[in-house]
Amino acid sequence: MKSIERYAVFELELAGTPEECQDADITACFHNDDQAKTDRITMKGFYAGNGKAIIRFMPELEGVWNYTATWGEMSVKGSFRCIANQGQNHGPVKADGMHFRYADGTRFIPMGTTCYAWIHQTEELQEQTLATLQKSAFNKVRMCVFPKSMNYNRNDPDCYPFERDALGNWEISKPDSSFWEKLEKRIMQLGELGIEADLILFHPYDRWGFADLSREENLAYLDYCVRRLAAFRNVWWSLSNEYDLVFTKTIEDWDAFGDKVKETDPYSHLVSAHNWLEPYPKRDWMTHVSWQGSSMQEAFKLRAKYQLPTVVDELGYEGDIESDWGNNSAFEIVNRMWMAVAFGCYCTHGETYYREDEVLWWAKGGRLYGKAPERIAFLKELLEQLPGAMEPVCRNVMDDPTSMAKSPEHAKLVRQIWDNRPQNRNVFINEFIVPIGINPDYRLIYLQRHCNAFYDIELPVNGEYDVEVIDVWEMTRKRVMESVSGAFRINLPSKEGIAILVMRRSGELLA
């Protein structure tokens, strides 16, 4: 009897499938005899061309699974054994409150990067991208299903998701197997590296007509895509990159697409919708927020509003190209990523250094040249060492403007002035916010670009705490105090990019 790991892909190839057999007719019913309470699970397959259909199944329980598959008027029965998952196979990532966790309970801390069109490049460049990712700390890649047309990304791919008819129109009912096999291969290779494939299903950067497909065509594409790819444990679904720039689609269209993905995916992979200007409205199919913006304070507010895990998937890129979003310094990207984490969010990196061959990581992959990735690895290693996730609080010197009032009448006047201040003053006020990540066992305070010579902390008196000063650019951690409690002052180096980590030894909890 064949054995596969829990959360791996069991694939059943059904030969002799008639060409006219519709995907809806290709199904298999699975049941685990070793788990008495397991319901029968019906899986939909897909026609793969050349007289064969494929059904994929990701077992989430150990034991012997029996199945009966049918296609057209034919059927077959069989069984396989599901054994324990091992190594980097922790199953699909799920939302866990305001954070993320693998299906087997292991914490997942998204530290992603962006390679929009890497699978649409040459074989050599794709392999180079994988080699770069293997050496990095990134565990999520944002990547497009459809090819992308934009500055520094004008080449045509070698294959497309669908075939064309005699007039050059896309035939959604005829997927190009060479494209889908390539995409599957890359998803599996990412999975072997412990990297999640955050698949962008639609985007506006198009010259081939994919952004102009009808709603019916789009739903047919989604049906096929999800049937074919959902059994891979490391898949995430991103409905779109910058949904509000795809002018041929309405909110009703996007909602229909979100509902379709949720309905078709039996494993409930993560689903999001990434924005340009306006965050996508909260929906039942949405498992987390995928947000674009450079203000981590706004990300913090969005997290509180949606009450969902929030990933700042586009916070600007380290690079030197002409676009403002693509010429941030390495320190600014590192600074924003630390801010995002301290505000309780997660983040995604990107790199856009100009090259004469126009192979920029953000678009095509290849190699990384920037200074941010090693410092992101330092941040990720720190977070993985901390005992559990944190929740953010914000210390803002302007939180209570009436605290400076000398009398009730003065307080009333201060409040009136405060409430009627120009809206653009919020930008200035936000700069005073110091994000503090709170956990029962630790506090992480990030001072951003402030250049403090000292910082005052007040801890419970019944307890013992150790204090570290962290330089996020130099990637150093220095213990400056041990077994302290109560109120005290920490001396700091008066420079940007300093964090303070307070760890509990014993006694009172910090939160």
N, C-alpha and C positions, 0 to 999 in steps of 0.2 A: 504494500500500500504506500502511495506517495505521501511524503511528509513535507509540510511547509510551516514556516514560523507564523505565529500570531502577527497580524497586521501586514503580512506579506501578500503578494498577489497570486491567487490560484487562477490559472488561465485554462480555459477549455476551448479547444479549437474544433469546430464542427465542419468537417469536410462534406462536400457534396451538396452544399446549400444552393438552391436554385437562385439565379440572378434576380428574379422578380420577388424574392422573399423580402418582405419589409422588416425593418428593424423591430417593429412592434411584435412581430411573430417569433422573434428569437428570445427565448426566456429559459430560465432554469430555476428550480425550486430547491433550496438548501435547508437541511435540518441537522442539528447536532444531537446525535443519540446519547451522548454523554452528559448533556445538559437538559434535564427533564423539563425545565421551564422555558426552553428556547422555542420561540415561535418559528414557523416555517418562513423563510425569507425568499421572496421571489426577486430574481435579478434579471434585468433586461440586457440583452447583448446587442451586437451591431454587425452588419454585413461588412466584411473586410475586403470584398472583391475576390476575383480568381476562384470563385466557387467555394468560399469558406466564410463561416461566421465565427465570431469570438464572443465568449462570455467570460467576464472577469469578476472575481469575488475576493474581498478582503475579509478573512475570518477574524472576528474580534473575541472569540472564545476558543480555548483549547479543547481537544477531543476529536472524535471521529465525525466528520461531516459527510452525509449522504446527499446526493443530488439527482435530479431528473431534469434533463435538458430537452427542449423541443424546438424544432425549427421547420417551418412548413408542415409537412405531414410526417416528419421523421422525429425520432426521440432516442435518447441514450441515458443510461443510468451509470452511476459510479460513486466512488467515495475517496476521501483522502483524510489524513491525520494532521491536525493542527497542533504544533508543539510550541513551547514557550519562546517568546521573542528574546533576542539577544543583541548585544553590542549597542549600536546606535539606533536600533529599531525600537522606538518607544511608542509607535502608533501615531495616528493623526493628532495634530495640535487642536485643542479645544479652548474656548473661552472659559475662564475660571474666575467668576466675579469680575473684578476690574483688571485681571491679569490673564496669563495663559498657562496651560499645563498640557502635557502629552496625555494620551488616553491611558497610559499605564500609571499615571500619577506623577511622573517626573516633571519638575518645573521647566518651563520654556521661556527664555528671555530673548525676545526678538531683537536681533542686531543685524539688520538687513543691508543690502546694497541694491543698486539699480543697474541692470543691463537689458534695456528694453528690447533690442532686436538681435541679441547675440545668436539666437538659433537660426537667423536668416543670413548668416555670414558663411564664409568658406569653412570647410571641414577643419582646416588647419587652425583658423582663428577660434572656432568653437572649442577645439581641444586645448588651445592656449588659455582660453577663459576658464575652463574647468581646472587646469593646472594652477592658475592664479587663485581661484576660489579654495582649492584644497589647502593652500598655504595660509589662507586668511582666517579670520575669526568670524566671518559672516555666516549666519545660519538661515538666511532667507534671501531670495532673489526675486525682485519684481521684473517680470518679463512678459512680452506681448505674444499672443497667439498669432495675430495678423501682422504682416510686415509693416514697417514704419517709414514714413517719408517726412524728413525734416532736415534742417541743417546738419551737416556731418553724418547724414544717413540717407543718401540718395540712391544707393545701389539697389538693384532688383534681386530678390532671392532666387534660388535655383528651383524652387517649387512652391506651390500655394495650397491652401487648405482644400480647395475644390477644383474640379475640372471646369472648363469653359465650353459653351456650346458654339455652333458655327458662327454666331454673331459676336462672340467674345463675351457673352454674359456668363456670370458664375452660375453653375448648376449645383445648388446646395445639396440636392439629393445624390450627388456623385462626389463624395470626398476623395481626395487624392491620397492614396495610401502611402506614397513615398513621404509626403509631408507629415502625416500623423505618426508614422513609424519613427521619423526623425525626432519629433517632439517627445514621443514616449521614451525614446532612448535617452534623451537629455534629462527628462524628469527622473528617470531611474538612476542615472549617474549622479544627479544632485542628491537623491535620497541616500545613495551609498556614502556620500560625504557628510550626511547629516544636515542637509540644507533643504529648506522648504521652497517649493516652486510657487510663488505668488503670481498666478496666471491672470494677466490682464485680457479680458475677453473682448473688449471693444476699445477703440481710441479714435481721436479725430484726425490724426496725422496720416492721411490716406490719399493716394492718387490712383488706386486700383479699383475703387468702387465698393469696398467692404463697408465703409461707413454709410453707404446709401442703400443698403439692403432693406427690404420691407420688414415690418414686424413679423410677419409669418415666416419669412426666410430666416430672420434672426432666431426665432424660436426653434426652427428646425435645426439650425446650426448648434444652438445650445443643447438641444436634446441629444444630438450626436456626440458633441464634445464631452458632456457630462457622463453619458453612458460609457464612453471610451476611456475616460481618464479618472473617474471617481474612485476606482479601486486602488489607485496609488496613494499611499498614506501621506505623502509629503505635498499634496496639492492644496492650495488655497484658491478661492475664486474671487477675483477683483472684477466687478462688472465692467468698470471702465477706468481708464486714465483720463482725468479731467472730463467727467461726464457732461458738465455744463458748457463744453466747447463742441460737443457733438450735436450740431444744430438740427440735424435731421431726426433727432429723437426727442420725445417728450418725457416728462416725469412718469406719465402713464405707461410709456414703453419700458422705461427702466424698472418700474414696479413689476411689470409683467415678466421681465427678464429675471428679476430677483426671485419672484415666485416660482418661475420655471426651474431655476437652479435648485432651489430648496426642495421642490417636488420631485425632481429627477435624481437627486443625489441621496442614495440610501444611507450614506455614512455621515451626513451633516457636516461636511467640511466647512471651514470658515468662509464667510461671504462678506464683502465690503463694496463700497462704491467711492472712488477717489474723486476729489473735486478740483476745480480751478479756483473759483471765487467763493461759491456758496457751498458749505458743507451739505452733503446729501441728508434729507430729512430722515429721522429715525424710523425704521421699518421692522416688522417682525422677522423678516428674513435676514436682517443685518446682525452679524455676530460681534462685530467690532467696528470702530471708526478708523477709516483710512483718510488722513487729512493732509492737505498741502498748506503750508504757511511757515513764516520765519519767526513768529511770536509764540514762544512756548507758554507764555501766560494765557494766550488764546486757546492753545491746545488743552491746557489745564481746565479752562472754563467749559470747553466743549466736552471734555471727559465728565465733568460734573453734571452737565446738562443731559447728556445721553445715558449716563450710568452704564457705559460699556468700556471695555479695554480700548485704549486709543493709541494708534500708531501714527506718528508724524512721518508719513512715507515720502514726503518731499519737503525738506526744510532748507533747500538750496544745495548747491554742489561746490565742492572744492575744485577750483580750476581757474582759467584765465581767458575764457572766450568772451565774445562781445556782449552776450546777454547778462544782465545783472544777476539772474539766478545761477549763472554758471561761472562767476568769477569771485567766489568767496575764498578767503584765506583758509588754510588748514585749521588755524586756531579757531576761527569763527565757527566752522563746522563742528569741531570738538566741543566748543563752548555750548553750542545749541543742543548737542546730543546729551551732554551732562545736565543741562537745564531740563530737557525733556524727561530724563530719568528722575530727577529730583521732584519734578511736578507730577510724577506718577504715570508718565506716558512712556512709550517706546519710540524708536526712531529708525530711519533708513538712510544710509549713506549713498552718495553718488560722486563721480569724479569726471571733470570736463576740462582737462588740460589739452590745449591745442597741439595738434600734431599734423605735419605735412601730409601724412597718409590718411588723415581724417579718421583714424581708429581711436575714438574716444570711448573710455570704459562705459560711461552712462548709456551710450547708444549701441556699441558693437562688442563690448567686452575687450578681451585681449589681456593687456598688462595694466597694473596699477602703478602710478608714478608719484602719488601724493604722500603727504606726511600724516594724514588723518588715520588711515587704517590701523597702524600699529598702536595708536593712542585709543582707538575704539576697542581694540583687542584688550588693552589694559583696563578699560572701563568694564568690558564684558567679564573679564576674569574676576574683577572686584565684586561685581554683582553676583556672580556664581558662588563666591565664597561667603556671601552674607547669608544669615539664617532666615530665609523667607523673604517674601515681597514686602514692599513698604507702601504706605499711604501718605499722600502729600498734605502738608499744611504750609501756609504762607505767612511769613512775618513781614508785615508791611507797615512802615512808619506812618503811613497815611490811613491805616485801617479805621482809626477812630479820630477824625479831625477835631471833634469836640473835646478831646482830652487836653488840648492846650487852652481851653477856655477858662477865664477867671471867675465867671459867674454864670448862672442859668441864662441871663439875658445875652451874655457874650456867646455862650454855647449855641443859642438860638440863631444868632447872627452868623456865626461860623458855619453852622449847618446850612443856612440859606445860601451863603456864598458857595459852599461846597456843592450843593445840589444843583446850582445853576451855572457851574463852571462850563467853559467850552468843551465839547466832546473830545477835541483833539488833545486836551490836557491828559487824557487817560494814557496816552503813549508815554508821556513823561512820568506819570505816577507809577505806571507798571515797572519802570526801571528800579523802583525802590523795593520791589518784592523780592524777598530772599526765600527760595523754595527749600523746604526741609522735608526729607523723606523720613517717615516715622514707622518704626516697627517695635514690638515689645522688647526686642533685644538690642536695638541700635537706633541711632539717628544719623542721617547723612545730610549735611548742610552744604549747599554749593553757593559760593559768593560771586559767581559769574565774572564780570569784568571789574568788579569793585576791588580796590587795592587796600584792603584793611591792614592796619598795623596791629590790630587786636580784635578779638570778638568775645563778647560776654555770653556765658552759658549758665543756665540754672537747672540743676538736676535734683532729683529726690535726695534727701539727706540720709535715708536708710538704704544704702546701697553702695556699690563700688563700681567705678567706671574707668575705662581706659580711653584715651583720646589720641587720635592720629590726625596729622595734617598731610593732605594729599595735594601734590602739584600735578594737575591733569596734563600739562604739556611735557614736563620733564619725566612724567610717569614714575614719581617717587611717593612712597608712603613712609612717614616718620612718626613714631610714637613719641609724643611730647609730654604726656601725663599718664600716670598709672594710679589706680585705686583712689580716684577723686570722687567727691560728691558735693551736693549743695551748689552754691553760686561761686563762680570763679571766672577769671579772664585768661584767654589763650593769646599769646603773642604770635603774630603772623608776619609773613615776609613782604607785605605791602606790594603785592603784584597780582596781576589778573590770573584767573584760572586756579583758584585755591578752593579745596573742599575740606570739610572737617567731618571725621567719622568718630562718633562716640559709641563705644560698645559696652554693654552691661556685663559685669562680672558676676554679681550676685545681688540678692535683696530685691528692692522695688523694681517693677517693670517700668520701662521708659514711656510706654504709650498709655 
